[in-house]
Amino acid sequence: MMKATGLKHLLRSIRKSGVSFLAVAVIAGVSIAIFQGFQSSAHAILRRADAYFVENRLESLEISCANGITDEDIEAISAWDGVRSAEGGYTDAAQLELDGERVLVQVRSLLESMNDAVIVKGELPTAAGEAAIEELLASEKGISVGDTITLQNDGCLLGTQFTVTGIINLPVYCCSGLEDTRGSGDAGLGSNEYFIAFDKSAFDSDNYSGCYTTAYISLTTDCIMKNHGTLDKFVGDCTMAIWNAPIEQEDYVMNACKAAVDMVEGSKALSQELLEKFGRTVSFGIGVHCGSAVVGNIGAEMRMDFTAIGDTVNTSARLEANAPAGKIYISREVVDRLGSRILTTSLGDGISLKGKSNKFEIFLLDGIAEG
């Protein structure tokens, strides 16, 4: 009786409100549609960004020294375990003169083995008197290919006037704000607003200002990004990644396993390359587990990180620590979720993991069964 009365009251209220109820319903429907649109477009944006960084060979690490870096330093860094390639380059700050206005910019050399420039118009500079400018700089300051620009600098460049040969973008610059990777200078607001790229022959220095490297962590990072994972952090020589956060995914357990398999396959070619080049190899074990975790901005007021914590994370770390080089250890939970979609070998349930009071059942992931 009470339910019927409540329903009649609800219908009566809807009839009285009329247009107002319809408007609320429409707004709610539109909001849901917008939210679903954001959810679906987020995946596409992440995939596009991942592909962009991989295709243009984004650097793994930049090393700088106040006294400069020599060719001998580059050779020594190249021999470090896990370093795939190393190249010296130049970065500095200069002031771009534009009709009485001076704009602080970062001047940097183009590299041959990484950070490939995306040419929007024109071509890359090949001589000391040529330069390629950032697309943002070209659009905001009205500079075109063929124009001559003047750069006041402290002697880091061989000259002050340069012909613009191209308009470009670089994968190391992902933002257009002042406080980003364009660096800082000693004038104006102290932050470089744009970047201008040159051939290395344009710089006047005996030593490089930085060493740019790609390391084997690029392999793990690329595999994570390719399979829609979120790179959490590097812990020593370990790479930690999570799936299904911050964006929900339909097949995140399979994506994690695919990333692990890709890492193992990729490490074979990388090890051969390092063996031929330096007489050394690189190898690593991988652990995959799934379950509940606390995910979000975790830390203190002075320092916050987006990360995941909990028993699921700890178990994954224990699996990785026990996995031999080139092997992937997965848990029973992973096997139960994927079933016949993956190829596995049981290692038994008598294995002890640090921090676990009971014996733990571990499986070896041999491959992916589905195409």
Number of C-alpha atoms within 10 A of each C-alpha: 6 7 8 9 9 11 12 12 12 12 11 12 12 14 12 11 11 11 11 12 14 12 11 11 12 12 12 12 12 12 12 12 12 12 12 12 11 12 14 12 12 13 15 12 11 16 15 12 15 19 15 14 18 19 13 17 18 20 21 18 14 14 13 16 10 7 9 15 20 16 14 9 14 19 14 11 19 21 17 14 14 20 19 23 21 25 20 24 22 28 22 21 26 28 23 22 14 13 6 7 8 16 18 24 23 22 27 22 20 23 18 11 16 20 23 19 20 16 16 12 14 15 16 22 23 16 14 18 20 22 28 29 24 20 22 16 19 17 11 8 9 8 18 19 17 13 10 15 17 16 21 17 16 10 12 17 23 14 16 15 16 21 19 25 23 23 27 23 21 19 19 16 14 12 10 13 12 15 13 14 18 26 19 20 17 12 14 11 12 14 22 27 21 24 27 25 28 28 21 21 16 23 22 15 15 10 14 23 20 20 23 23 23 23 18 21 18 20 18 23 21 21 24 26 20 19 20 22 24 19 17 15 14 11 8 6 10 16 15 20 21 22 22 16 14 13 13 11 15 8 12 18 21 18 20 25 24 18 22 25 21 19 23 22 12 15 20 14 11 19 19 15 16 19 13 11 13 14 11 15 17 18 16 17 19 27 25 25 23 21 12 11 14 13 14 14 12 14 11 8 6 5 8 11 12 12 21 19 13 12 14 17 20 16 23 19 20 21 24 22 17 18 18 14 13 16 20 26 27 27 21 15 16 20 21 9 13 15 12 12 14 17 16 20 12 15 13 11 13 11 12 15 18 12 10 12 8 11 12 18 17 24 21 17 24 14 16 16 11 8 4
